[in-house]
Amino acid sequence: MPDPKHGNLLYLNPGAAGNQGFHKMRTMMRFEINKGKVEKLEVIELGKRG
C-alpha cells in the first residue's frame, strides 16, 4: 500500500556498491518497471572490495 506521506515510492537497497564498509562483495541491482510493476530484477556482483 503506498505511503500517503511519501507518495507512491518504491524503496530498494542495492547492497554495497562503494569501496568502503563492512560488506565483502560490492553489489548493485538492475530492474525494469513495466506498468507499475518491478520486472527482470537482477542482483549484480561487482567484485570483492579492496
PDBQT receptor file of N, H, CA, C and O in Angstrom, charges set to zero:
ATOM      1  N   MET A   1       0.839  -1.177   0.000  1.00  0.00    +0.000 N 
ATOM      2  CA  MET A   1       0.000   0.000   0.000  1.00  0.00    +0.000 C 
ATOM      3  C   MET A   1       0.888   1.245   0.000  1.00  0.00    +0.000 C 
ATOM      4  O   MET A   1       1.792   1.332   0.831  1.00  0.00    +0.000 OA
ATOM      5  N   PRO A   2       0.675   2.194  -0.877  1.00  0.00    +0.000 N 
ATOM      6  CA  PRO A   2       1.500   3.407  -0.940  1.00  0.00    +0.000 C 
ATOM      7  C   PRO A   2       1.419   4.209   0.357  1.00  0.00    +0.000 C 
ATOM      8  O   PRO A   2       0.376   4.257   1.008  1.00  0.00    +0.000 OA
ATOM      9  N   ASP A   3       2.513   4.825   0.713  1.00  0.00    +0.000 N 
ATOM     10  H   ASP A   3       3.361   4.787   0.184  1.00  0.00    +0.000 HD
ATOM     11  CA  ASP A   3       2.588   5.672   1.895  1.00  0.00    +0.000 C 
ATOM     12  C   ASP A   3       2.140   7.074   1.491  1.00  0.00    +0.000 C 
ATOM     13  O   ASP A   3       2.846   7.733   0.728  1.00  0.00    +0.000 OA
ATOM     14  N   PRO A   4       0.984   7.557   1.976  1.00  0.00    +0.000 N 
ATOM     15  CA  PRO A   4       0.476   8.871   1.550  1.00  0.00    +0.000 C 
ATOM     16  C   PRO A   4       1.410  10.016   1.934  1.00  0.00    +0.000 C 
ATOM     17  O   PRO A   4       1.398  11.066   1.292  1.00  0.00    +0.000 OA
ATOM     18  N   LYS A   5       2.211   9.824   2.965  1.00  0.00    +0.000 N 
ATOM     19  H   LYS A   5       2.221   8.970   3.486  1.00  0.00    +0.000 HD
ATOM     20  CA  LYS A   5       3.130  10.874   3.397  1.00  0.00    +0.000 C 
ATOM     21  C   LYS A   5       4.287  11.045   2.409  1.00  0.00    +0.000 C 
ATOM     22  O   LYS A   5       4.762  12.160   2.196  1.00  0.00    +0.000 OA
ATOM     23  N   HIS A   6       4.737   9.951   1.813  1.00  0.00    +0.000 N 
ATOM     24  H   HIS A   6       4.351   9.045   1.986  1.00  0.00    +0.000 HD
ATOM     25  CA  HIS A   6       5.896   9.992   0.929  1.00  0.00    +0.000 C 
ATOM     26  C   HIS A   6       5.557   9.716  -0.541  1.00  0.00    +0.000 C 
ATOM     27  O   HIS A   6       6.459   9.645  -1.375  1.00  0.00    +0.000 OA
ATOM     28  N   GLY A   7       4.306   9.564  -0.857  1.00  0.00    +0.000 N 
ATOM     29  H   GLY A   7       3.573   9.621  -0.179  1.00  0.00    +0.000 HD
ATOM     30  CA  GLY A   7       3.931   9.328  -2.245  1.00  0.00    +0.000 C 
ATOM     31  C   GLY A   7       4.028   7.865  -2.626  1.00  0.00    +0.000 C 
ATOM     32  O   GLY A   7       4.235   7.000  -1.776  1.00  0.00    +0.000 OA
ATOM     33  N   ASN A   8       3.881   7.606  -3.874  1.00  0.00    +0.000 N 
ATOM     34  H   ASN A   8       3.712   8.309  -4.565  1.00  0.00    +0.000 HD
ATOM     35  CA  ASN A   8       3.911   6.246  -4.401  1.00  0.00    +0.000 C 
ATOM     36  C   ASN A   8       5.349   5.901  -4.759  1.00  0.00    +0.000 C 
ATOM     37  O   ASN A   8       5.736   5.982  -5.925  1.00  0.00    +0.000 OA
ATOM     38  N   LEU A   9       6.143   5.515  -3.760  1.00  0.00    +0.000 N 
ATOM     39  H   LEU A   9       5.828   5.449  -2.813  1.00  0.00    +0.000 HD
ATOM     40  CA  LEU A   9       7.568   5.264  -3.942  1.00  0.00    +0.000 C 
ATOM     41  C   LEU A   9       7.903   3.805  -3.714  1.00  0.00    +0.000 C 
ATOM     42  O   LEU A   9       7.233   3.106  -2.954  1.00  0.00    +0.000 OA
ATOM     43  N   LEU A  10       8.948   3.359  -4.383  1.00  0.00    +0.000 N 
ATOM     44  H   LEU A  10       9.492   3.926  -5.001  1.00  0.00    +0.000 HD
ATOM     45  CA  LEU A  10       9.484   2.024  -4.186  1.00  0.00    +0.000 C 
ATOM     46  C   LEU A  10      10.883   2.183  -3.624  1.00  0.00    +0.000 C 
ATOM     47  O   LEU A  10      11.725   2.829  -4.247  1.00  0.00    +0.000 OA
ATOM     48  N   TYR A  11      11.145   1.613  -2.472  1.00  0.00    +0.000 N 
ATOM     49  H   TYR A  11      10.461   1.088  -1.966  1.00  0.00    +0.000 HD
ATOM     50  CA  TYR A  11      12.463   1.685  -1.844  1.00  0.00    +0.000 C 
ATOM     51  C   TYR A  11      13.173   0.354  -2.030  1.00  0.00    +0.000 C 
ATOM     52  O   TYR A  11      12.648  -0.690  -1.643  1.00  0.00    +0.000 OA
ATOM     53  N   LEU A  12      14.361   0.385  -2.621  1.00  0.00    +0.000 N 
ATOM     54  H   LEU A  12      14.787   1.233  -2.935  1.00  0.00    +0.000 HD
ATOM     55  CA  LEU A  12      15.169  -0.822  -2.810  1.00  0.00    +0.000 C 
ATOM     56  C   LEU A  12      16.580  -0.554  -2.287  1.00  0.00    +0.000 C 
ATOM     57  O   LEU A  12      17.127   0.529  -2.497  1.00  0.00    +0.000 OA
ATOM     58  N   ASN A  13      17.155  -1.520  -1.621  1.00  0.00    +0.000 N 
ATOM     59  H   ASN A  13      16.710  -2.399  -1.451  1.00  0.00    +0.000 HD
ATOM     60  CA  ASN A  13      18.525  -1.415  -1.150  1.00  0.00    +0.000 C 
ATOM     61  C   ASN A  13      19.410  -2.198  -2.115  1.00  0.00    +0.000 C 
ATOM     62  O   ASN A  13      19.328  -3.426  -2.163  1.00  0.00    +0.000 OA
ATOM     63  N   PRO A  14      20.255  -1.508  -2.886  1.00  0.00    +0.000 N 
ATOM     64  CA  PRO A  14      21.076  -2.190  -3.886  1.00  0.00    +0.000 C 
ATOM     65  C   PRO A  14      22.249  -2.950  -3.311  1.00  0.00    +0.000 C 
ATOM     66  O   PRO A  14      22.983  -3.599  -4.056  1.00  0.00    +0.000 OA
ATOM     67  N   GLY A  15      22.445  -2.890  -2.016  1.00  0.00    +0.000 N 
ATOM     68  H   GLY A  15      21.849  -2.363  -1.410  1.00  0.00    +0.000 HD
ATOM     69  CA  GLY A  15      23.613  -3.537  -1.427  1.00  0.00    +0.000 C 
ATOM     70  C   GLY A  15      24.713  -2.520  -1.239  1.00  0.00    +0.000 C 
ATOM     71  O   GLY A  15      24.442  -1.369  -0.895  1.00  0.00    +0.000 OA
ATOM     72  N   ALA A  16      25.931  -2.920  -1.455  1.00  0.00    +0.000 N 
ATOM     73  H   ALA A  16      26.150  -3.855  -1.734  1.00  0.00    +0.000 HD
ATOM     74  CA  ALA A  16      27.091  -2.062  -1.226  1.00  0.00    +0.000 C 
ATOM     75  C   ALA A  16      27.880  -1.908  -2.525  1.00  0.00    +0.000 C 
ATOM     76  O   ALA A  16      28.604  -2.820  -2.924  1.00  0.00    +0.000 OA
ATOM     77  N   ALA A  17      27.743  -0.764  -3.182  1.00  0.00    +0.000 N 
ATOM     78  H   ALA A  17      27.154  -0.023  -2.859  1.00  0.00    +0.000 HD
ATOM     79  CA  ALA A  17      28.423  -0.542  -4.456  1.00  0.00    +0.000 C 
ATOM     80  C   ALA A  17      29.762   0.167  -4.291  1.00  0.00    +0.000 C 
ATOM     81  O   ALA A  17      30.566   0.185  -5.223  1.00  0.00    +0.000 OA
ATOM     82  N   GLY A  18      30.015   0.751  -3.125  1.00  0.00    +0.000 N 
ATOM     83  H   GLY A  18      29.362   0.738  -2.368  1.00  0.00    +0.000 HD
ATOM     84  CA  GLY A  18      31.241   1.517  -2.900  1.00  0.00    +0.000 C 
ATOM     85  C   GLY A  18      32.399   0.666  -2.410  1.00  0.00    +0.000 C 
ATOM     86  O   GLY A  18      32.279  -0.550  -2.262  1.00  0.00    +0.000 OA
ATOM     87  N   ASN A  19      33.523   1.329  -2.161  1.00  0.00    +0.000 N 
ATOM     88  H   ASN A  19      33.620   2.317  -2.281  1.00  0.00    +0.000 HD
ATOM     89  CA  ASN A  19      34.733   0.638  -1.728  1.00  0.00    +0.000 C 
ATOM     90  C   ASN A  19      34.888   0.599  -0.214  1.00  0.00    +0.000 C 
ATOM     91  O   ASN A  19      35.804  -0.055   0.286  1.00  0.00    +0.000 OA
ATOM     92  N   GLN A  20      34.026   1.277   0.528  1.00  0.00    +0.000 N 
ATOM     93  H   GLN A  20      33.282   1.808   0.123  1.00  0.00    +0.000 HD
ATOM     94  CA  GLN A  20      34.148   1.296   1.979  1.00  0.00    +0.000 C 
ATOM     95  C   GLN A  20      32.948   0.620   2.613  1.00  0.00    +0.000 C 
ATOM     96  O   GLN A  20      31.869   0.559   2.023  1.00  0.00    +0.000 OA
ATOM     97  N   GLY A  21      33.150   0.107   3.832  1.00  0.00    +0.000 N 
ATOM     98  H   GLY A  21      34.026   0.156   4.311  1.00  0.00    +0.000 HD
ATOM     99  CA  GLY A  21      32.076  -0.546   4.559  1.00  0.00    +0.000 C 
ATOM    100  C   GLY A  21      32.473  -1.946   4.959  1.00  0.00    +0.000 C 
ATOM    101  O   GLY A  21      33.593  -2.387   4.704  1.00  0.00    +0.000 OA
ATOM    102  N   PHE A  22      31.541  -2.644   5.592  1.00  0.00    +0.000 N 
ATOM    103  H   PHE A  22      30.631  -2.286   5.800  1.00  0.00    +0.000 HD
ATOM    104  CA  PHE A  22      31.859  -3.975   6.107  1.00  0.00    +0.000 C 
ATOM    105  C   PHE A  22      31.496  -5.104   5.147  1.00  0.00    +0.000 C 
ATOM    106  O   PHE A  22      31.866  -6.251   5.395  1.00  0.00    +0.000 OA
ATOM    107  N   HIS A  23      30.782  -4.813   4.060  1.00  0.00    +0.000 N 
ATOM    108  H   HIS A  23      30.481  -3.881   3.859  1.00  0.00    +0.000 HD
ATOM    109  CA  HIS A  23      30.437  -5.854   3.094  1.00  0.00    +0.000 C 
ATOM    110  C   HIS A  23      31.691  -6.311   2.358  1.00  0.00    +0.000 C 
ATOM    111  O   HIS A  23      32.571  -5.503   2.062  1.00  0.00    +0.000 OA
ATOM    112  N   LYS A  24      31.770  -7.589   2.067  1.00  0.00    +0.000 N 
ATOM    113  H   LYS A  24      31.056  -8.246   2.308  1.00  0.00    +0.000 HD
ATOM    114  CA  LYS A  24      32.941  -8.118   1.358  1.00  0.00    +0.000 C 
ATOM    115  C   LYS A  24      32.781  -8.041  -0.156  1.00  0.00    +0.000 C 
ATOM    116  O   LYS A  24      33.770  -7.941  -0.883  1.00  0.00    +0.000 OA
ATOM    117  N   MET A  25      31.545  -8.087  -0.629  1.00  0.00    +0.000 N 
ATOM    118  H   MET A  25      30.742  -8.168  -0.038  1.00  0.00    +0.000 HD
ATOM    119  CA  MET A  25      31.275  -8.077  -2.073  1.00  0.00    +0.000 C 
ATOM    120  C   MET A  25      30.522  -6.801  -2.433  1.00  0.00    +0.000 C 
ATOM    121  O   MET A  25      29.565  -6.439  -1.749  1.00  0.00    +0.000 OA
ATOM    122  N   ARG A  26      30.937  -6.118  -3.492  1.00  0.00    +0.000 N 
ATOM    123  H   ARG A  26      31.714  -6.412  -4.048  1.00  0.00    +0.000 HD
ATOM    124  CA  ARG A  26      30.214  -4.946  -3.991  1.00  0.00    +0.000 C 
ATOM    125  C   ARG A  26      29.076  -5.446  -4.869  1.00  0.00    +0.000 C 
ATOM    126  O   ARG A  26      29.280  -6.327  -5.703  1.00  0.00    +0.000 OA
ATOM    127  N   THR A  27      27.884  -4.894  -4.690  1.00  0.00    +0.000 N 
ATOM    128  H   THR A  27      27.719  -4.178  -4.012  1.00  0.00    +0.000 HD
ATOM    129  CA  THR A  27      26.718  -5.323  -5.460  1.00  0.00    +0.000 C 
ATOM    130  C   THR A  27      25.900  -4.124  -5.929  1.00  0.00    +0.000 C 
ATOM    131  O   THR A  27      26.037  -3.014  -5.414  1.00  0.00    +0.000 OA
ATOM    132  N   MET A  28      25.063  -4.373  -6.900  1.00  0.00    +0.000 N 
ATOM    133  H   MET A  28      24.952  -5.274  -7.319  1.00  0.00    +0.000 HD
ATOM    134  CA  MET A  28      24.104  -3.389  -7.390  1.00  0.00    +0.000 C 
ATOM    135  C   MET A  28      22.890  -4.152  -7.903  1.00  0.00    +0.000 C 
ATOM    136  O   MET A  28      22.938  -5.375  -8.029  1.00  0.00    +0.000 OA
ATOM    137  N   MET A  29      21.803  -3.443  -8.199  1.00  0.00    +0.000 N 
ATOM    138  H   MET A  29      21.764  -2.449  -8.096  1.00  0.00    +0.000 HD
ATOM    139  CA  MET A  29      20.611  -4.071  -8.763  1.00  0.00    +0.000 C 
ATOM    140  C   MET A  29      20.248  -3.404 -10.083  1.00  0.00    +0.000 C 
ATOM    141  O   MET A  29      20.481  -2.214 -10.291  1.00  0.00    +0.000 OA
ATOM    142  N   ARG A  30      19.679  -4.200 -10.952  1.00  0.00    +0.000 N 
ATOM    143  H   ARG A  30      19.490  -5.167 -10.783  1.00  0.00    +0.000 HD
ATOM    144  CA  ARG A  30      19.148  -3.691 -12.220  1.00  0.00    +0.000 C 
ATOM    145  C   ARG A  30      17.747  -4.277 -12.367  1.00  0.00    +0.000 C 
ATOM    146  O   ARG A  30      17.523  -5.454 -12.083  1.00  0.00    +0.000 OA
ATOM    147  N   PHE A  31      16.809  -3.444 -12.813  1.00  0.00    +0.000 N 
ATOM    148  H   PHE A  31      16.992  -2.488 -13.044  1.00  0.00    +0.000 HD
ATOM    149  CA  PHE A  31      15.436  -3.908 -12.967  1.00  0.00    +0.000 C 
ATOM    150  C   PHE A  31      14.704  -2.998 -13.932  1.00  0.00    +0.000 C 
ATOM    151  O   PHE A  31      15.183  -1.917 -14.275  1.00  0.00    +0.000 OA
ATOM    152  N   GLU A  32      13.540  -3.447 -14.365  1.00  0.00    +0.000 N 
ATOM    153  H   GLU A  32      13.151  -4.326 -14.086  1.00  0.00    +0.000 HD
ATOM    154  CA  GLU A  32      12.651  -2.663 -15.217  1.00  0.00    +0.000 C 
ATOM    155  C   GLU A  32      11.343  -2.449 -14.471  1.00  0.00    +0.000 C 
ATOM    156  O   GLU A  32      10.916  -3.300 -13.692  1.00  0.00    +0.000 OA
ATOM    157  N   ILE A  33      10.717  -1.320 -14.713  1.00  0.00    +0.000 N 
ATOM    158  H   ILE A  33      11.064  -0.628 -15.347  1.00  0.00    +0.000 HD
ATOM    159  CA  ILE A  33       9.375  -1.074 -14.185  1.00  0.00    +0.000 C 
ATOM    160  C   ILE A  33       8.436  -1.037 -15.382  1.00  0.00    +0.000 C 
ATOM    161  O   ILE A  33       8.574  -0.195 -16.269  1.00  0.00    +0.000 OA
ATOM    162  N   ASN A  34       7.487  -1.952 -15.396  1.00  0.00    +0.000 N 
ATOM    163  H   ASN A  34       7.374  -2.636 -14.675  1.00  0.00    +0.000 HD
ATOM    164  CA  ASN A  34       6.556  -2.090 -16.507  1.00  0.00    +0.000 C 
ATOM    165  C   ASN A  34       5.134  -2.037 -15.959  1.00  0.00    +0.000 C 
ATOM    166  O   ASN A  34       4.721  -2.917 -15.203  1.00  0.00    +0.000 OA
ATOM    167  N   LYS A  35       4.400  -1.020 -16.336  1.00  0.00    +0.000 N 
ATOM    168  H   LYS A  35       4.736  -0.305 -16.950  1.00  0.00    +0.000 HD
ATOM    169  CA  LYS A  35       3.020  -0.825 -15.875  1.00  0.00    +0.000 C 
ATOM    170  C   LYS A  35       2.943  -0.847 -14.349  1.00  0.00    +0.000 C 
ATOM    171  O   LYS A  35       2.026  -1.431 -13.771  1.00  0.00    +0.000 OA
ATOM    172  N   GLY A  36       3.927  -0.195 -13.702  1.00  0.00    +0.000 N 
ATOM    173  H   GLY A  36       4.671   0.279 -14.171  1.00  0.00    +0.000 HD
ATOM    174  CA  GLY A  36       3.931  -0.075 -12.254  1.00  0.00    +0.000 C 
ATOM    175  C   GLY A  36       4.449  -1.276 -11.494  1.00  0.00    +0.000 C 
ATOM    176  O   GLY A  36       4.395  -1.293 -10.264  1.00  0.00    +0.000 OA
ATOM    177  N   LYS A  37       4.952  -2.290 -12.196  1.00  0.00    +0.000 N 
ATOM    178  H   LYS A  37       4.996  -2.277 -13.195  1.00  0.00    +0.000 HD
ATOM    179  CA  LYS A  37       5.456  -3.493 -11.535  1.00  0.00    +0.000 C 
ATOM    180  C   LYS A  37       6.932  -3.688 -11.846  1.00  0.00    +0.000 C 
ATOM    181  O   LYS A  37       7.389  -3.450 -12.964  1.00  0.00    +0.000 OA
ATOM    182  N   VAL A  38       7.672  -4.131 -10.820  1.00  0.00    +0.000 N 
ATOM    183  H   VAL A  38       7.301  -4.325  -9.912  1.00  0.00    +0.000 HD
ATOM    184  CA  VAL A  38       9.095  -4.418 -10.990  1.00  0.00    +0.000 C 
ATOM    185  C   VAL A  38       9.239  -5.744 -11.719  1.00  0.00    +0.000 C 
ATOM    186  O   VAL A  38       8.639  -6.747 -11.333  1.00  0.00    +0.000 OA
ATOM    187  N   GLU A  39      10.042  -5.738 -12.775  1.00  0.00    +0.000 N 
ATOM    188  H   GLU A  39      10.529  -4.923 -13.089  1.00  0.00    +0.000 HD
ATOM    189  CA  GLU A  39      10.288  -6.952 -13.565  1.00  0.00    +0.000 C 
ATOM    190  C   GLU A  39      11.788  -7.077 -13.826  1.00  0.00    +0.000 C 
ATOM    191  O   GLU A  39      12.528  -6.096 -13.752  1.00  0.00    +0.000 OA
ATOM    192  N   LYS A  40      12.214  -8.275 -14.125  1.00  0.00    +0.000 N 
ATOM    193  H   LYS A  40      11.612  -9.072 -14.186  1.00  0.00    +0.000 HD
ATOM    194  CA  LYS A  40      13.593  -8.573 -14.507  1.00  0.00    +0.000 C 
ATOM    195  C   LYS A  40      14.599  -8.062 -13.465  1.00  0.00    +0.000 C 
ATOM    196  O   LYS A  40      15.631  -7.494 -13.820  1.00  0.00    +0.000 OA
ATOM    197  N   LEU A  41      14.295  -8.267 -12.193  1.00  0.00    +0.000 N 
ATOM    198  H   LEU A  41      13.456  -8.729 -11.904  1.00  0.00    +0.000 HD
ATOM    199  CA  LEU A  41      15.174  -7.828 -11.116  1.00  0.00    +0.000 C 
ATOM    200  C   LEU A  41      16.412  -8.709 -11.077  1.00  0.00    +0.000 C 
ATOM    201  O   LEU A  41      16.307  -9.935 -11.034  1.00  0.00    +0.000 OA
ATOM    202  N   GLU A  42      17.591  -8.082 -11.092  1.00  0.00    +0.000 N 
ATOM    203  H   GLU A  42      17.677  -7.087 -11.128  1.00  0.00    +0.000 HD
ATOM    204  CA  GLU A  42      18.876  -8.788 -11.022  1.00  0.00    +0.000 C 
ATOM    205  C   GLU A  42      19.722  -8.185  -9.930  1.00  0.00    +0.000 C 
ATOM    206  O   GLU A  42      19.751  -6.965  -9.770  1.00  0.00    +0.000 OA
ATOM    207  N   VAL A  43      20.407  -9.012  -9.179  1.00  0.00    +0.000 N 
ATOM    208  H   VAL A  43      20.383 -10.003  -9.309  1.00  0.00    +0.000 HD
ATOM    209  CA  VAL A  43      21.449  -8.558  -8.270  1.00  0.00    +0.000 C 
ATOM    210  C   VAL A  43      22.768  -8.866  -8.968  1.00  0.00    +0.000 C 
ATOM    211  O   VAL A  43      23.029 -10.016  -9.323  1.00  0.00    +0.000 OA
ATOM    212  N   ILE A  44      23.593  -7.854  -9.166  1.00  0.00    +0.000 N 
ATOM    213  H   ILE A  44      23.381  -6.921  -8.878  1.00  0.00    +0.000 HD
ATOM    214  CA  ILE A  44      24.842  -7.998  -9.909  1.00  0.00    +0.000 C 
ATOM    215  C   ILE A  44      26.017  -7.826  -8.948  1.00  0.00    +0.000 C 
ATOM    216  O   ILE A  44      26.109  -6.819  -8.245  1.00  0.00    +0.000 OA
ATOM    217  N   GLU A  45      26.906  -8.804  -8.923  1.00  0.00    +0.000 N 
ATOM    218  H   GLU A  45      26.831  -9.622  -9.494  1.00  0.00    +0.000 HD
ATOM    219  CA  GLU A  45      28.108  -8.707  -8.101  1.00  0.00    +0.000 C 
ATOM    220  C   GLU A  45      29.188  -7.992  -8.904  1.00  0.00    +0.000 C 
ATOM    221  O   GLU A  45      29.498  -8.379 -10.031  1.00  0.00    +0.000 OA
ATOM    222  N   LEU A  46      29.755  -6.947  -8.312  1.00  0.00    +0.000 N 
ATOM    223  H   LEU A  46      29.504  -6.633  -7.397  1.00  0.00    +0.000 HD
ATOM    224  CA  LEU A  46      30.775  -6.122  -8.966  1.00  0.00    +0.000 C 
ATOM    225  C   LEU A  46      32.198  -6.557  -8.616  1.00  0.00    +0.000 C 
ATOM    226  O   LEU A  46      33.159  -6.041  -9.186  1.00  0.00    +0.000 OA
ATOM    227  N   GLY A  47      32.335  -7.477  -7.709  1.00  0.00    +0.000 N 
ATOM    228  H   GLY A  47      31.554  -7.897  -7.247  1.00  0.00    +0.000 HD
ATOM    229  CA  GLY A  47      33.646  -7.957  -7.288  1.00  0.00    +0.000 C 
ATOM    230  C   GLY A  47      33.906  -7.619  -5.831  1.00  0.00    +0.000 C 
ATOM    231  O   GLY A  47      33.169  -6.859  -5.203  1.00  0.00    +0.000 OA
ATOM    232  N   LYS A  48      34.966  -8.202  -5.320  1.00  0.00    +0.000 N 
ATOM    233  H   LYS A  48      35.565  -8.819  -5.830  1.00  0.00    +0.000 HD
ATOM    234  CA  LYS A  48      35.312  -8.004  -3.926  1.00  0.00    +0.000 C 
ATOM    235  C   LYS A  48      35.865  -6.603  -3.699  1.00  0.00    +0.000 C 
ATOM    236  O   LYS A  48      36.439  -5.991  -4.600  1.00  0.00    +0.000 OA
ATOM    237  N   ARG A  49      35.683  -6.115  -2.495  1.00  0.00    +0.000 N 
ATOM    238  H   ARG A  49      35.216  -6.612  -1.763  1.00  0.00    +0.000 HD
ATOM    239  CA  ARG A  49      36.234  -4.811  -2.102  1.00  0.00    +0.000 C 
ATOM    240  C   ARG A  49      37.725  -4.928  -1.911  1.00  0.00    +0.000 C 
ATOM    241  O   ARG A  49      38.266  -6.000  -1.642  1.00  0.00    +0.000 OA
ATOM    242  N   GLY A  50      38.374  -3.780  -2.060  1.00  0.00    +0.000 N 
ATOM    243  H   GLY A  50      37.935  -2.909  -2.278  1.00  0.00    +0.000 HD
ATOM    244  CA  GLY A  50      39.791  -3.758  -1.721  1.00  0.00    +0.000 C 
ATOM    245  C   GLY A  50      40.709  -3.552  -2.811  1.00  0.00    +0.000 C 
ATOM    246  O   GLY A  50      41.921  -3.523  -2.599  1.00  0.00    +0.000 OA
TER     247      GLY A  50
